[in-house]
Amino acid sequence: MKMDGDHLRALAAIIRTGSFEKAAHMLGVTQSAVSQRIRQLEDRVGAVLIVRGQPCRTTAAGERLFRHAEEVALLERQLQVDLALPQDDNSTVVRLAVNADSLATWFLPVMAASDGLLFDIVLDDQDHSAEWLQRGEVRAAVSSAPEAVQGCDCQALGALTYRATASPAFMRRWFANGVTREAFAVAPCLTFNAKDRLQSKWLSQAFGISTASPTHWLPSSHAFVDAAKLGIGWGMNPDCLVAPLLASGALVELVPGQVLRVPLYWHWSRSLAKPLQSLTKNVLAAAALGLS
């Protein structure tokens, strides 16, 4: 079944913007033109692709076509490069799964170096980001999984180094009698979300425990650092984010030198290896500078 490129671009624009109106603005056409393209595409497929609403949602069939549209766009972009054809005015969008701490530390230079690409970043814990690739919802992922997802290639990037940190005032209040198991049972910590296991991994590594202490739920890498500095809780922070604060004394390590290293890997779709080759090169270069 041959798909019309304009129809697929209309579908992708609606899914990304959440509305027919915004999609029309993105594509530089009228809203009625977008509606007509979607009706024709739905007639062609024989299934509803978009559930109208605020925002619009995709059906399972629509999601599958959306992924197909993204893959086609990447392949067409590579063909233009291979044949030295003029590049389209519209940049190609690539959807990736990246963990929040990578985005806050070393990944942004990848985006800056990848001219001609627009990024659709899905944030998820490094222990779960590869699942997005496994489901076919992204084209590549930064993950802690060392085994390649089926149909994908994988390369080691290095590791993010984390330190358990808190403010001096927090240490005086909660760890006055030492950094002990008993103190961890009552001292509030910082947790990114329900998938965040860094605190428990560090406790297991350093003390052989995984005490469920009181916690603040705080889904922001930079807010994690600020919260620790303000004495709200103790948390696991990337070394590169807290190094200046440790040097100035604004933060201290709960156990000096007791770090947690989280190895990271770059996974990418094998069928799109060539269109993603430049992106992969940029990822490896940025990781070499930003990871240990």
C-alpha contacts under 8 A as a table, 3 or more apart, distances in Angstrom:
res1	aa1	res2	aa2	distance
3	M	7	H	7.46
3	M	8	L	7.25
3	M	41	L	7.92
4	D	7	H	5.31
4	D	8	L	6.45
5	G	8	L	5.15
5	G	9	R	6.16
6	D	9	R	5.09
6	D	10	A	6.17
6	D	37	R	7.40
7	H	10	A	5.14
7	H	11	L	6.36
7	H	37	R	5.09
7	H	38	I	6.31
7	H	40	Q	7.70
7	H	41	L	6.11
8	L	11	L	5.07
8	L	12	A	6.23
8	L	41	L	7.85
8	L	65	L	7.47
8	L	66	F	7.24
8	L	69	A	5.70
9	R	12	A	5.08
9	R	13	A	6.06
9	R	69	A	6.98
10	A	13	A	5.11
10	A	14	I	6.28
10	A	23	A	6.84
10	A	24	A	7.91
10	A	27	L	7.53
10	A	34	V	5.97
10	A	37	R	6.80
10	A	38	I	6.92
11	L	14	I	5.32
11	L	15	I	6.32
11	L	38	I	6.60
11	L	62	G	7.78
11	L	66	F	6.73
12	A	15	I	5.20
12	A	16	R	6.14
12	A	66	F	5.64
12	A	69	A	7.03
12	A	70	E	7.83
13	A	16	R	5.20
13	A	17	T	5.98
13	A	18	G	8.00
13	A	22	K	7.95
13	A	23	A	4.84
13	A	24	A	7.97
13	A	26	M	7.06
13	A	27	L	7.53
14	I	17	T	5.29
14	I	18	G	5.29
14	I	19	S	5.32
14	I	20	F	5.68
14	I	22	K	7.37
14	I	23	A	5.06
14	I	56	C	7.27
15	I	18	G	5.34
15	I	19	S	7.51
15	I	56	C	7.03
15	I	57	R	6.86
15	I	58	T	6.75
15	I	66	F	7.91
17	T	22	K	5.97
17	T	23	A	6.10
18	G	22	K	7.41
18	G	23	A	7.79
18	G	54	Q	7.12
18	G	55	P	4.65
18	G	56	C	4.92
18	G	57	R	7.16
19	S	22	K	5.44
19	S	23	A	6.14
19	S	53	G	7.88
19	S	54	Q	7.18
19	S	55	P	6.02
19	S	56	C	5.65
20	F	23	A	5.00
20	F	24	A	6.09
20	F	31	Q	6.11
20	F	34	V	6.64
20	F	35	S	7.07
21	E	24	A	5.19
21	E	25	H	6.43
21	E	31	Q	5.54
22	K	25	H	5.02
22	K	26	M	6.14
23	A	26	M	4.99
23	A	27	L	6.16
23	A	31	Q	7.74
23	A	34	V	7.42
24	A	27	L	5.16
24	A	28	G	5.83
24	A	29	V	5.13
24	A	30	T	5.50
24	A	31	Q	5.09
24	A	33	A	7.76
24	A	34	V	6.10
25	H	28	G	5.08
25	H	29	V	6.53
25	H	30	T	7.53
29	V	33	A	6.45
29	V	34	V	7.28
30	T	33	A	5.17
30	T	34	V	6.63
31	Q	34	V	5.13
31	Q	35	S	6.27
32	S	35	S	4.98
32	S	36	Q	6.07
33	A	36	Q	5.08
33	A	37	R	6.23
34	V	37	R	5.14
34	V	38	I	6.32
35	S	38	I	5.24
35	S	39	R	6.20
36	Q	39	R	5.10
36	Q	40	Q	6.15
37	R	40	Q	5.14
37	R	41	L	6.08
38	I	41	L	4.96
38	I	42	E	6.00
38	I	49	L	7.95
39	R	42	E	5.11
39	R	43	D	6.08
40	Q	43	D	5.03
40	Q	44	R	6.08
41	L	44	R	4.94
41	L	45	V	6.16
42	E	45	V	5.12
42	E	46	G	5.57
42	E	47	A	5.46
42	E	48	V	5.72
42	E	49	L	6.25
43	D	46	G	4.98
43	D	47	A	7.03
47	A	61	A	7.17
48	V	51	V	7.48
48	V	59	T	6.95
48	V	61	A	7.44
48	V	62	G	7.41
49	L	58	T	5.87
49	L	59	T	5.28
49	L	60	A	7.58
49	L	61	A	5.86
49	L	62	G	4.12
49	L	63	E	7.74
50	I	56	C	6.65
50	I	57	R	5.79
50	I	58	T	4.66
50	I	59	T	6.00
50	I	62	G	6.41
51	V	56	C	5.71
51	V	57	R	5.04
51	V	58	T	5.90
51	V	59	T	6.82
52	R	55	P	7.50
52	R	56	C	4.82
52	R	57	R	6.65
53	G	56	C	4.53
53	G	57	R	7.04
58	T	61	A	7.77
58	T	62	G	5.26
58	T	63	E	5.87
59	T	62	G	4.91
59	T	63	E	6.10
60	A	63	E	5.11
60	A	64	R	6.31
61	A	64	R	5.17
61	A	65	L	6.33
62	G	65	L	5.14
62	G	66	F	6.03
63	E	66	F	4.93
63	E	67	R	6.31
64	R	67	R	5.27
64	R	68	H	6.35
65	L	68	H	4.87
65	L	69	A	6.07
66	F	69	A	5.04
66	F	70	E	6.37
67	R	70	E	5.21
67	R	71	E	6.33
67	R	136	G	7.49
67	R	137	E	6.80
67	R	138	V	7.98
68	H	71	E	5.14
68	H	72	V	6.14
69	A	72	V	5.12
69	A	73	A	6.18
70	E	73	A	5.14
70	E	74	L	6.37
70	E	93	V	6.98
70	E	94	V	7.00
71	E	74	L	5.21
71	E	75	L	6.25
71	E	272	L	7.45
72	V	75	L	5.09
72	V	76	E	6.03
73	A	76	E	5.11
73	A	77	R	6.12
73	A	92	T	6.32
73	A	93	V	7.90
74	L	77	R	5.11
74	L	78	Q	6.33
74	L	92	T	6.55
74	L	93	V	7.90
74	L	94	V	7.71
74	L	272	L	7.67
74	L	275	P	5.88
74	L	276	L	7.98
75	L	78	Q	5.11
75	L	79	L	6.23
75	L	272	L	7.34
75	L	275	P	6.09
76	E	79	L	4.96
76	E	80	Q	6.29
77	R	80	Q	5.20
77	R	81	V	6.47
77	R	87	Q	7.47
77	R	92	T	7.29
77	R	275	P	7.38
78	Q	81	V	5.03
78	Q	82	D	6.14
78	Q	274	K	7.44
78	Q	275	P	5.27
79	L	82	D	5.01
79	L	83	L	6.07
80	Q	83	L	5.32
80	Q	84	A	5.72
80	Q	85	L	4.69
80	Q	86	P	6.76
80	Q	87	Q	6.44
81	V	84	A	5.01
81	V	85	L	6.37
81	V	87	Q	7.81
82	D	85	L	7.78
88	D	91	S	7.04
91	S	116	G	5.28
91	S	117	L	5.48
91	S	118	L	6.10
92	T	116	G	6.73
92	T	117	L	5.09
92	T	118	L	5.84
93	V	117	L	5.76
93	V	118	L	4.48
93	V	119	F	5.57
93	V	120	D	6.70
94	V	117	L	6.88
94	V	118	L	6.30
94	V	119	F	5.25
94	V	120	D	5.99
94	V	138	V	7.86
94	V	139	R	6.88
95	R	119	F	6.00
95	R	120	D	4.47
95	R	121	I	5.81
95	R	122	V	7.26
95	R	137	E	7.87
95	R	138	V	5.03
95	R	139	R	5.86
95	R	140	A	7.32
96	L	119	F	7.39
96	L	120	D	6.34
96	L	121	I	5.13
96	L	122	V	5.99
96	L	138	V	5.16
96	L	139	R	5.87
96	L	140	A	5.12
96	L	141	A	5.44
97	A	121	I	5.90
97	A	122	V	4.60
97	A	123	L	5.85
97	A	124	D	6.67
97	A	129	S	5.57
97	A	130	A	7.42
97	A	132	W	6.79
97	A	133	L	7.72
97	A	138	V	6.49
97	A	140	A	6.57
97	A	141	A	4.54
97	A	142	V	6.32
98	V	102	S	6.82
98	V	103	L	6.77
98	V	121	I	6.77
98	V	122	V	6.23
98	V	123	L	5.30
98	V	124	D	6.23
98	V	125	D	7.75
98	V	126	Q	7.17
98	V	129	S	6.51
98	V	141	A	5.83
98	V	142	V	5.04
98	V	143	S	7.27
99	N	102	S	5.55
99	N	103	L	6.50
99	N	123	L	5.43
99	N	124	D	5.05
99	N	125	D	5.09
99	N	126	Q	5.15
99	N	129	S	7.00
99	N	142	V	6.79
99	N	143	S	7.45
100	A	103	L	5.09
100	A	104	A	6.18
100	A	123	L	5.96
100	A	124	D	6.85
100	A	125	D	7.16
100	A	220	S	7.50
100	A	221	S	6.50
101	D	104	A	4.92
101	D	105	T	6.08
101	D	221	S	5.88
101	D	238	P	7.24
102	S	105	T	5.17
102	S	106	W	5.59
102	S	107	F	5.58
103	L	106	W	6.33
103	L	107	F	4.89
103	L	108	L	6.11
104	A	107	F	7.17
104	A	108	L	7.55
104	A	221	S	6.54
104	A	222	H	7.34
105	T	108	L	7.52
105	T	238	P	7.99
105	T	240	C	7.30
105	T	241	L	7.30
105	T	290	G	7.24
106	W	109	P	6.67
106	W	286	A	6.38
106	W	287	A	6.58
106	W	289	L	7.85
106	W	290	G	5.06
106	W	291	L	7.42
107	F	110	V	5.41
107	F	111	M	7.16
107	F	283	V	7.40
107	F	286	A	6.78
107	F	287	A	7.59
108	L	111	M	5.26
108	L	112	A	6.46
109	P	112	A	4.88
109	P	113	A	6.10
109	P	286	A	6.43
110	V	113	A	5.26
110	V	114	S	6.23
110	V	279	L	7.44
110	V	282	N	5.38
110	V	283	V	5.59
110	V	286	A	6.19
111	M	114	S	5.22
111	M	115	D	7.71
111	M	119	F	7.41
112	A	115	D	6.91
113	A	282	N	6.63
114	S	117	L	5.98
114	S	278	S	7.49
114	S	279	L	6.28
114	S	282	N	7.12
123	L	129	S	7.73
124	D	128	H	6.41
124	D	129	S	5.34
125	D	128	H	5.35
125	D	129	S	5.92
125	D	195	K	6.42
125	D	196	D	6.80
126	Q	129	S	5.29
126	Q	130	A	7.70
126	Q	142	V	6.82
126	Q	143	S	4.62
126	Q	144	S	5.25
126	Q	145	A	7.89
126	Q	264	L	7.74
127	D	130	A	7.46
127	D	143	S	6.26
127	D	144	S	5.45
127	D	145	A	6.64
128	H	131	E	5.57
128	H	132	W	7.70
128	H	143	S	7.23
129	S	132	W	5.72
129	S	133	L	7.43
129	S	141	A	6.28
129	S	142	V	6.74
129	S	143	S	5.58
130	A	133	L	5.18
130	A	134	Q	6.28
130	A	141	A	5.90
130	A	142	V	7.25
130	A	143	S	5.70
130	A	145	A	7.09
130	A	149	V	7.22
130	A	267	H	7.44
131	E	134	Q	4.81
131	E	135	R	6.17
132	W	135	R	5.22
132	W	136	G	6.32
132	W	137	E	5.34
132	W	138	V	5.88
132	W	141	A	7.80
133	L	136	G	4.91
133	L	137	E	5.82
133	L	138	V	5.12
133	L	139	R	6.33
133	L	140	A	6.24
133	L	141	A	6.64
133	L	149	V	7.38
133	L	268	W	7.89
133	L	269	S	7.85
134	Q	137	E	7.69
134	Q	149	V	6.10
134	Q	150	Q	7.14
135	R	138	V	7.98
136	G	139	R	7.13
138	V	141	A	7.31
139	R	268	W	6.09
139	R	269	S	5.73
139	R	272	L	7.88
140	A	266	W	7.34
140	A	267	H	5.41
140	A	268	W	4.10
140	A	269	S	6.18
141	A	266	W	5.94
141	A	267	H	5.21
141	A	268	W	6.49
142	V	264	L	6.60
142	V	265	Y	5.71
142	V	266	W	4.88
142	V	267	H	6.45
143	S	146	P	7.92
143	S	264	L	5.48
143	S	265	Y	5.24
143	S	266	W	6.47
143	S	267	H	7.32
144	S	262	V	7.05
144	S	263	P	5.83
144	S	264	L	4.57
144	S	265	Y	5.84
145	A	148	A	7.56
145	A	264	L	7.33
145	A	265	Y	6.68
146	P	154	C	7.50
146	P	156	A	7.46
146	P	264	L	7.75
146	P	265	Y	6.32
147	E	154	C	7.15
148	A	152	C	5.97
148	A	153	D	5.62
148	A	154	C	5.06
148	A	267	H	6.59
149	V	152	C	5.31
149	V	153	D	7.23
149	V	154	C	7.84
149	V	267	H	7.32
151	G	269	S	6.37
151	G	270	R	5.83
151	G	271	S	7.62
152	C	267	H	6.42
152	C	268	W	5.37
152	C	269	S	4.42
152	C	270	R	4.63
152	C	271	S	7.82
153	D	267	H	5.63
153	D	268	W	5.56
153	D	269	S	6.54
153	D	270	R	5.86
154	C	265	Y	6.52
154	C	266	W	5.50
154	C	267	H	4.44
154	C	268	W	6.64
155	Q	265	Y	5.53
155	Q	266	W	5.30
155	Q	267	H	6.74
156	A	263	P	7.74
156	A	264	L	6.30
156	A	265	Y	4.42
156	A	266	W	6.37
157	L	263	P	7.46
157	L	264	L	5.54
157	L	265	Y	5.16
157	L	266	W	6.53
157	L	284	L	6.41
157	L	287	A	5.74
157	L	288	A	7.09
157	L	291	L	7.37
158	G	263	P	5.66
158	G	264	L	5.79
158	G	265	Y	7.43
158	G	287	A	6.79
158	G	288	A	7.26
158	G	291	L	5.35
158	G	292	S	5.50
159	A	261	R	5.95
159	A	262	V	5.12
159	A	263	P	3.98
159	A	264	L	5.49
159	A	291	L	5.35
159	A	292	S	5.28
160	L	238	P	6.61
160	L	239	D	7.74
160	L	261	R	5.73
160	L	262	V	5.22
160	L	263	P	6.47
160	L	264	L	7.36
160	L	291	L	5.67
160	L	292	S	6.56
161	T	238	P	5.71
161	T	239	D	5.57
161	T	259	V	6.58
161	T	260	L	5.79
161	T	261	R	4.50
161	T	262	V	6.40
161	T	291	L	7.90
161	T	292	S	7.27
162	Y	236	M	5.75
162	Y	237	N	5.19
162	Y	238	P	4.42
162	Y	239	D	5.33
162	Y	259	V	5.64
162	Y	260	L	5.06
162	Y	261	R	6.20
162	Y	262	V	7.82
163	R	236	M	5.40
163	R	237	N	5.51
163	R	238	P	6.46
163	R	239	D	6.08
163	R	253	E	6.66
163	R	258	Q	7.06
163	R	259	V	5.05
163	R	260	L	6.53
164	A	199	Q	7.95
164	A	202	W	7.83
164	A	234	W	6.83
164	A	235	G	5.48
164	A	236	M	4.53
164	A	237	N	6.50
164	A	253	E	5.64
164	A	254	L	5.76
164	A	255	V	7.33
164	A	258	Q	7.90
164	A	259	V	7.32
165	T	228	A	6.82
165	T	234	W	5.65
165	T	235	G	5.70
165	T	236	M	6.39
165	T	237	N	6.92
165	T	251	L	6.23
165	T	252	V	5.51
165	T	253	E	4.52
165	T	254	L	5.73
166	A	170	F	6.25
166	A	171	M	6.70
166	A	228	A	4.99
166	A	229	K	6.43
166	A	231	G	6.59
166	A	233	G	6.68
166	A	234	W	4.70
166	A	235	G	6.87
166	A	251	L	5.43
166	A	252	V	5.66
166	A	253	E	6.56
166	A	254	L	6.88
167	S	170	F	5.11
167	S	171	M	6.35
167	S	228	A	5.98
167	S	229	K	5.14
167	S	230	L	6.74
167	S	231	G	5.32
167	S	234	W	7.88
167	S	250	A	6.15
167	S	251	L	4.59
167	S	252	V	6.05
168	P	171	M	5.06
168	P	172	R	6.28
168	P	231	G	7.96
168	P	249	G	7.82
168	P	250	A	7.13
168	P	251	L	6.39
168	P	252	V	6.40
169	A	172	R	5.11
169	A	173	R	6.25
169	A	231	G	6.51
170	F	173	R	5.14
170	F	174	W	6.00
170	F	175	F	7.64
170	F	231	G	5.04
170	F	232	I	7.60
170	F	233	G	7.27
170	F	234	W	7.90
171	M	174	W	5.45
171	M	175	F	4.95
171	M	176	A	6.53
171	M	254	L	7.81
172	R	175	F	5.73
172	R	176	A	4.86
173	R	176	A	5.95
174	W	183	A	6.51
174	W	186	V	7.85
174	W	187	A	5.68
175	F	178	G	5.00
175	F	179	V	5.43
175	F	180	T	7.61
175	F	183	A	6.12
175	F	187	A	7.95
177	N	180	T	7.93
178	G	183	A	7.71
179	V	183	A	6.41
179	V	184	F	7.51
179	V	254	L	6.89
179	V	255	V	7.67
180	T	183	A	5.19
180	T	184	F	6.43
181	R	184	F	5.19
181	R	185	A	6.52
181	R	207	F	7.56
181	R	209	I	7.80
181	R	211	T	7.81
182	E	185	A	5.30
182	E	186	V	7.24
183	A	186	V	5.65
183	A	187	A	5.93
184	F	187	A	5.19
184	F	188	P	7.80
184	F	211	T	6.93
184	F	213	S	6.13
185	A	211	T	6.17
185	A	212	A	6.81
185	A	213	S	4.76
185	A	214	P	7.43
186	V	213	S	5.79
186	V	214	P	6.35
187	A	213	S	6.57
187	A	214	P	6.69
187	A	233	G	7.38
187	A	234	W	7.89
188	P	213	S	6.22
188	P	214	P	4.70
188	P	215	T	5.02
188	P	216	H	7.00
188	P	232	I	7.58
188	P	233	G	5.09
188	P	234	W	6.69
189	C	213	S	6.85
189	C	214	P	6.36
189	C	215	T	4.70
189	C	216	H	6.30
189	C	232	I	7.99
189	C	233	G	4.58
189	C	234	W	4.60
189	C	235	G	5.69
190	L	215	T	5.48
190	L	216	H	4.97
190	L	217	W	6.23
190	L	218	L	6.60
190	L	224	F	6.98
190	L	233	G	5.66
190	L	234	W	5.91
190	L	235	G	4.96
190	L	236	M	7.83
191	T	194	A	7.65
191	T	196	D	6.33
191	T	199	Q	7.60
191	T	215	T	6.32
191	T	216	H	6.02
191	T	217	W	4.99
191	T	218	L	5.95
191	T	219	P	7.52
191	T	235	G	7.26
192	F	195	K	7.79
192	F	196	D	5.75
192	F	217	W	5.71
192	F	218	L	4.92
192	F	219	P	4.39
192	F	220	S	6.72
192	F	221	S	7.86
192	F	224	F	7.97
193	N	196	D	5.42
193	N	217	W	6.09
193	N	218	L	6.96
193	N	219	P	6.06
196	D	199	Q	7.67
197	R	200	S	5.36
197	R	201	K	6.07
198	L	201	K	5.09
198	L	202	W	6.12
198	L	236	M	6.55
199	Q	202	W	5.22
199	Q	203	L	6.19
199	Q	235	G	6.86
199	Q	236	M	6.20
200	S	203	L	5.04
200	S	204	S	6.04
200	S	209	I	7.63
200	S	210	S	4.87
200	S	211	T	7.19
200	S	212	A	7.98
201	K	204	S	5.09
201	K	205	Q	6.10
201	K	210	S	7.25
201	K	260	L	7.96
202	W	205	Q	5.00
202	W	206	A	5.91
202	W	259	V	7.74
202	W	260	L	6.14
203	L	206	A	5.18
203	L	207	F	5.40
203	L	208	G	6.38
203	L	209	I	5.53
203	L	210	S	5.58
203	L	211	T	7.58
204	S	207	F	5.49
204	S	208	G	4.13
204	S	209	I	4.56
204	S	210	S	5.48
205	Q	208	G	5.82
205	Q	209	I	7.87
206	A	258	Q	6.98
215	T	233	G	7.73
216	H	233	G	7.40
218	L	223	A	7.23
218	L	224	F	6.79
219	P	223	A	7.88
219	P	224	F	7.95
220	S	223	A	5.12
220	S	224	F	6.08
221	S	224	F	5.15
221	S	225	V	6.89
221	S	237	N	7.80
222	H	225	V	5.30
222	H	226	D	6.42
223	A	226	D	4.89
223	A	227	A	5.79
224	F	227	A	5.18
224	F	228	A	6.23
224	F	235	G	7.01
224	F	237	N	7.15
225	V	228	A	5.21
225	V	229	K	6.22
225	V	235	G	7.99
225	V	237	N	6.59
225	V	241	L	7.48
225	V	242	V	7.01
226	D	229	K	5.00
226	D	230	L	6.18
227	A	230	L	5.10
227	A	231	G	6.33
227	A	232	I	5.27
227	A	233	G	6.61
228	A	231	G	5.20
228	A	232	I	5.78
228	A	233	G	5.46
228	A	234	W	5.63
228	A	235	G	6.64
228	A	251	L	7.43
229	K	232	I	7.66
229	K	250	A	6.32
229	K	251	L	6.00
231	G	234	W	7.60
237	N	241	L	6.97
237	N	242	V	6.70
238	P	241	L	5.47
238	P	242	V	6.60
239	D	242	V	5.40
239	D	243	A	5.70
240	C	243	A	5.48
241	L	244	P	7.42
242	V	245	L	5.17
242	V	246	L	6.04
242	V	251	L	7.60
243	A	246	L	5.14
243	A	247	A	6.15
244	P	247	A	5.03
244	P	248	S	6.21
245	L	248	S	5.10
245	L	249	G	5.99
245	L	250	A	5.05
245	L	251	L	5.41
246	L	249	G	5.09
246	L	250	A	6.15
246	L	251	L	4.92
246	L	252	V	5.61
246	L	253	E	7.68
247	A	250	A	7.83
248	S	251	L	7.65
249	G	252	V	6.37
253	E	256	P	5.14
253	E	257	G	7.75
255	V	258	Q	5.56
266	W	280	T	7.99
266	W	283	V	7.89
268	W	272	L	7.74
268	W	273	A	7.04
268	W	276	L	7.83
269	S	272	L	5.42
269	S	273	A	6.19
270	R	273	A	4.90
271	S	274	K	7.99
272	L	275	P	5.46
272	L	276	L	6.02
273	A	276	L	5.16
273	A	277	Q	5.77
274	K	277	Q	4.90
275	P	278	S	7.33
276	L	279	L	5.17
276	L	280	T	6.04
277	Q	280	T	5.11
277	Q	281	K	6.23
278	S	281	K	5.05
278	S	282	N	6.33
279	L	282	N	5.09
279	L	283	V	6.18
280	T	283	V	4.99
280	T	284	L	6.21
281	K	284	L	5.27
281	K	285	A	6.22
282	N	285	A	5.09
282	N	286	A	6.12
283	V	286	A	5.27
283	V	287	A	6.04
284	L	287	A	5.11
284	L	288	A	6.11
285	A	288	A	5.20
285	A	289	L	6.67
286	A	289	L	5.28
286	A	290	G	6.06
287	A	290	G	5.00
287	A	291	L	5.27
288	A	291	L	5.92
288	A	292	S	7.55
